[in-house]
Amino acid sequence: MLEVEFAALLLKCQEEKCETRTLEVKSARKGCPEKLYDTFSSFSNQEDGGTILFGVDEQAGFQKVGVYDAHDLQKKLMEVGESMTPVVRPVLSVYEEDGLTFVAAEIPPVDIAERPCFKTAKGRLKGSYVRVGDADKPMTEYEIYSYEAYRKKSRDDIRPVEEAALSSLDPARLEQYIQRRKLDLPNFAAFPLPQLYELTGILREGKPTLSAFLLFCPYPQAYFPQLSIIAARVPGREMGELGTGGQRFTDSQRLEGSLPEMLNDAMGFLQKNMRTSIHIDPQTGKREDRTEYPADALREVILNALVHRDYSAHTENMPIQVTMFSDRIEVRNPGGLYGRLTVDQLGKVQPDTRNPFLVTAMEALGETENRYSGIPRIRRAMQEADLPEPVFQDNRGEFMVCLYNRFEENVPAERPDDPKGILAFCETPRNRQEIANFLGVSSVSYGMKKYIEPLVQSGQILLSIPDRPKSPEQTYRTAYIPDSHD
């Protein structure tokens, strides 16, 4: 570290008076701090490493106090680095200011293939740390496993399901898949069926693989109850807000079945619960109904969650969560980004694939292209719909995608009155005749035009089939519309 950089670091520390994800301060005025391995570990286990600044007392308001002996401190810091696995080689710098001596230890990141970096004497499970904000936290067992899984190229998507047999799979679905693979790969036709099952990842050690179960079993959740999707519509911007009838959720479902079935059911849930806003073209006067989110962006988000989630034994009891708030949709799946991929690289570089068999199988089934176009399509679809950029977050053991809407901006400040209590009545979906009976009117069309259409136009009532408003199967359900002061 150059002297000018060291001086700038000290000044910044004095001004901001706080530690950060990449900066830790230690006093070291009376001797070398006893516990340093946790920070060595956490800085080594993140992409940009970190710096430990010695000679600043956090407890005294980040006062500059200097170190006891720069030579001895540097020697002990090298010893700490030697006590780590893999060995950490800190880059040490010494700086003098106002008669005080300061030492900086820049901790470089360890290559992902060698992580986690841990204190050798404590072992991998107890000696591995991760930086969370300005604190060093012990790694979870899953975080440690995720590094080892990448290093060893573990194939959790084709791990055998020991308690199952080939008869657990739907023979018609399986036959259809094998025929598709034979068409794609003509040389496969020459192999006997048992060998084809092994080559395509359907069987391992004579047992069906997890991916085969998720694709071809009529009900995979009989063996893996939590490999499902929990979908909910929340009546507000935060979990815990209540709707007009005191309900915590306006809709909530557990979606089960094979991966293609869960994908289709998730899209059905989202389309059913999406609100529709009305836009009038000022030039033509033509009316256009717009849903909260573009359907192709939603499909890509759900598909990515299903095929790229972690399917290891560590996460098999964790479902995918799809939560619709009034201003956004959050999709959370177990397992952070895999391998070397970082959030800022999403859609820009070819990533490592966590579940290669599963991705290839979904491509053969026509559910995905497997051309790394999903993230760019999500971004483009949101842009074309004039919606905010999607937000991607790689959290500890979880990946989250957040799509924001602008529906609340389009809600009129003044909404139609509801003297008949239709909103409360339609908290359960109702058809036209049920609404007419509730209103006590003989003419269904009159009741719809006078009472329902204004509520639909204001977004307070949702259509179950928004693209076919006159469908005889149409039902109407109350939507949560935020108050004007939200």
N, C-alpha and C positions, 0 to 999 in steps of 0.2 A: 504494500500500500504506500503510495507516495505521500510525502509530508503534507502537501496541499489537500489531499484526499482525507488524511487523518484529521487535519484541522477542521475540515468541513464536517466530518462525522461527529467530532466532539461538539461543534457548534450546534449541529442539528439536534444532538442528544440534549443539550442544555435548553434549547428552545422548546422542543416538543415534550420533554420530560416523560418519555414513555419508551418501553421496549416494543419491538414489533416481531412479525413472523420471521424476520431475517436478522434481528439484532437483539443480543442479550448483553446486559451490563453487569459487571462484578466489581466489588470494591477492591479486594486484594491489597488493602492498605497494611494489614497486619500479617499477611501470609497468603499462600495459594488456597483458594476455595477448595474444600474437600470434595464436593460433589460437582463434577463437570461432565461425567460420561453421558448423562442424560441429554445435555445440550449438544455434545459431540454427535450423539446418535441421531437426534431429531434433525439437526442441520444436515447431516450426511444423507438422510433419507428423504430429502426434498430436492426438487430439480435445481433450485438456485442456491443451495447451501445456506450459509449465514456467517455472521461475524460476532465474536464475543469481544467486548470492549472492557478492558481491565483498567481500574483507576477511577471509576465513577461510582459513587455510593447512591444506589436507588433509595434506600431507607432515609437518606438525608436530603431528599428532594433532588436527586441526580447531581449532587455537588461533586466537583472535581477534587479528588483526594490523593491521586497518584498511587503507584504500586510500591510494595515493600522493597523488592529487588528484581529488576527487570531480567537480569541474567538467570537467576534461580527460577523465576516464574516461567521463563521460556523452556528451561530444562524440564520442569514438571509438566508443562503442557505437551511436550513431545512424549513424555512417559504415558500421559493419558491416551494420546493417540495410539501408542503401541499396545495399549490394553484393550483395544477395540478389534472386532472382527467384522469386515476386513480392517486392516490397519488404516488409521486416519493420519494424513500428513498435513497438519495445519500450516498455513502460510503466516508467519509471525512478523510483526512490525513493531518498532519502538519509536515513540514520539515524546518530545519534551516541550512543555509549555508552562510558563509562570513558575519555574523551578520544580515542577512536578514531572514525573515520568509515567507514561501510559503505554500499554501493550495491547495490540489487537491481534486476535487469532481468527484468520479467515478459514472457515471449514468448507472444503469443497464437497460437492455432491458425489456420492458413490454411484457408480453405474447401476442402473436398475436390475441388471442381471446378477449383481452381487448383493442386493438388498434383501433383508434389512441389515443395516449396520447396527451392531449391538456390543455391549460390554461383555467381553469373553467370559469373565468369571461368573457372571450372572446367567449366562445362557441366552439363547435366542428368544425364548418365551418371556423371560423376566427382564432382559436387558435391552430390549428394542423400544425406541421412543419415536414419537411423531410430534411435530410442532403444530399446535393449535392456537392461533392468535399469538400471544406473547408467552405461552406456557408450553412446557415439555410434558406430554402425556404418554403413558405406557401404551404401546400398540396393542390392539385387540388381537385375539387369536386369529380372527379372520383376516385382518390386515397383514399379519405375518404370513398366513397361508397364501394370500393373493400374490405376494412376491415370489414365494416358492413355486406356486403353480405356473407362473410365467417362466421362471428359470428352468423348471423341469418340463415345460410344455405339457402340463397335465391336460387330459382330454375328458373333462367331466361330462361333456355332452354325450359321450359314448361309454360311460361307465356302465357295467352290467347291473341290471336290477335282479338281485339274487333270488328274491322270493317269487319271481314271475317266470312264465314259460311262454314259448312262441304262440301258444294257443290263446294268450291274453290279447293278442293283436287281432284287429279286424282283417280277415283274409282278403276281402274285396279291396279295401284300401291298399293293403300291402301288394296285391297283385297289380293294381293300377300303377303303383309307384315303380315296381320292378319293370313293368312294360315301358314306362317312360324312360327309365335309365337305359334300357336296351336300345331304345330308339336314339338316345343321345350318344350312347357308346356301343356301337354295333359289336365290338369284340366281346362285350359282356354276354352276348347270346350263347356263346360256346361253353360258358361255365355252368356246372350243375347248380341247382337252386341253393343248397346249403352253402356253397362257396360264394355265391352271389350275395347272400345275406351277410357273410363275414366281410366281403369286399366293400359293400355299401354301408357298413356300420350299423346294420340292423341287429346283428348278433355279435356278442363278444363272449368267448368262453362258453358258447352254447346257450347264453342267456340274452334276452332282449335288452338292448341298450336303453338308456334314459330317453334319448332322442326318438328312437322307434316308438317308445311308449307315448311320448308327447304328440307324435304325429299320427300313429295308427291304432292306438288303444281307444276303444269306445268311451272309456271314462278313466283317464289317467289319475284323477284325483282320488280314486279308490285306494291307490298306493301312495300318492303324494298329495294330501289334502290341501296344502298351502301353495302348490304350484298353480296358482289361479290369478285372477284379477279382481281386486276389490274396487268397485266403482261407486262414486257417491257424488251427489249434487248438494252443495252446501248453500243455504240461503243467506249468503253474505260474503264478505271479503276474508273472513278469518274463521277457522274452525271454532265452534262453540256459539256462534251467532244463531239466533232462533228466527224461524220464519213467522209469517203472520198468524199461523195457527199454533205457534209454540214448538214446532218441529225442528229438530236438529238437522235433518236431511229432508230435502224435497223428493229425493229418490236415492235408493241405495241397493246395490245388487252385488252378489258374488258371481262372477262369470267363470264357468268351468267348461271342460271338454278338451278337445285337441287344440293345438296351437292355431290352425286355421279357423276353428270354430270360435275360439276366444277372440281372435282378431275381428271376425265378423260381428260377434255379439258386442264387443267394445264399441265398434263403430255405430251399431244400432243404438246403444245406450247414449252415446254422445249426440247423435243426430236427434234422438227423441228429446233430449234435455237442452239442446241449444235453442236459444232465443232467436227470433227473426226480427230484424229491423226493416223498415220501409224507406226506400229512397226514391225520390221523384226527380227525374232528369229535367232540369230547368229549360233545356232546349226543346225537348220533344214532349215533355209531360208524361213520359212513359214511367210506369211504376216498376221498381225492381226490389224484390225481397232478398235480403242478405242475411245469412246466418252469422253467428258470432265468429266462427273460425272456418277457414277453408278445409274441406273434407280431405283433400290429398295430404295436407300437412298433418292432420290428425292421424291419418292412416300410417304415415311414415313413422310418427312418434311411437304409436302403439306397436307397430311391427318391429322397430328397433329394440323396444323394451323386451319383447318376447324372444327375439333371436339372440340378443347380445347380453341379456342378463346373466348373472352367475348361477350356474346350476350345480354347484358343488354341494357336498353334504352340509357344509357350513351355512348355506342359505336356503336349503330346500324347504324350510318352514317359514319362509318370508314371501308373501305374495307381492305382485306388482300392484301399485296403488295409483288409481286414476281419480283425481278430485277436481270437480268443477266448482270454482268460486264465481262470484258475480262478475269479477273483473279478469279472471284468468283460469287456465287449466294447468294443473301440475300432474306430471306423470313421473313416478318414482319407481326405479327397479333396483333390486339387490345387486351389488357389485359396482364398483367405480369403473372408470375407463381402464381398459386392459392394455398392459404392456407399456410401451414408450409414448403412447398417444397422450397429448394434453388437450385441454379444452380449446385453446386458441388454434389448434391444428385440425379441429373437426371439419370434415368436408374438404380439406385442402391437401392432405397427404393420405396415402394408402395405409390403413391401420393394420396392426396385428389382429387376428380374428380369434376371439375366445372360444367360439363354438363352430368350428369349420364344417363339421358334418351337418349340423342343424341348418346352417346358412345354405349349404349346397343342396340339401334336401328341400328346403323351402323354395329355392330357385327352381328345382326340377318340378315342384308342384305348382309353379306359376305364381307364387305369392310374393316373391321378391326378385329383383334383377341381379343382386349381388355385384353391382358395379360401383359401389361407394357413392351413389347419387342421392341417397336418402336425405342427408343433412343439407346439401345444396337445394334440394327440392323443398324442404321445409322452409328454408330461408326465402326462396323465391316466391313460394305460395303466400307467405305472410306479407311480403313486399307487394305482390300483386293485389292483395286484398287491402292494402293501405293500413296494415297493422304493424305494431312494434316488432322489432327484431326478437326472435326467440331467444330465451335465456337458457344456457346450459351450465349445470353445476356438477362438479365432481367432488362429492362429499366423502366422508369416511365410510367406505363400504357401501355407498349408494350413489346412483347417478340420477339426476333430476333434469327434466325438460319443462320449461314454463312458457306457455303461450298466453300473451295478454290480448284482450279484446278492446274495442272502443265502443262497445254497446252502450255503456252508461253515458257516454258523451252524446249519444243520439236519443236518449230518453227525454221526452218533452218535460219542461219544468212543471207544467200543469197537466195532470192526467185526468181522464174521464172519471166521473163519479161512479160509484158502484152501489146504488141504493138497494138493489135486489140481493146483494150478498153473493154474487156470482163467483167472485174470487175464492171465497171460502168453500163454496160448493164444488168448484173445479179443482180443488187441491187433489181430488181423485179424478183421473181423466174421464170426461163425459162425452157422449156423442150428441148429435144435434137434437134428437128426440128427447133424450134425458134432460137437456137444457130447457127445451120448450115446455116439458112437463113441470120442471121446477119453477119456471117463470109463470106458469099458468096461462100460456097463450096458445091459441089453436093453430096459428100460422107459424110454422117452423121458420120460414124465410124471414118473416117480420121480426121474430125474436132474435134471430141471428144478426140481422142488419141493425136493429136498434140497440141491442145490448152487447153483443159479442164482438162485432167488427171494430167498434171503437177501442175495446180492450186489446184486441189483437194488434191493431195499428200502433197502440202505445207500448206494446211489448209486454203487457201484463198477463196476457193469455198466450200460451204456446200451442202451435199446431203439431200434431204427431207426424203429419206428412206435409211438411212445409212446401215441397216442390209440386204438390197436387192439392191445392186448397179446397177444391170441390169434390175430392174423393169421397165416395160413400163410406169408406172406412175411417174417415177423419174423426179424431177426437181432440178435445180441447182441455188444456191443463194450465193451472195457475203457475206463473213464473215469478221468481223473486225479482222485484224491481226496487233498487235502492232509493231511499228518500233523497230529496234534492239537497239535503245538507251533508250527504255521505261524501 
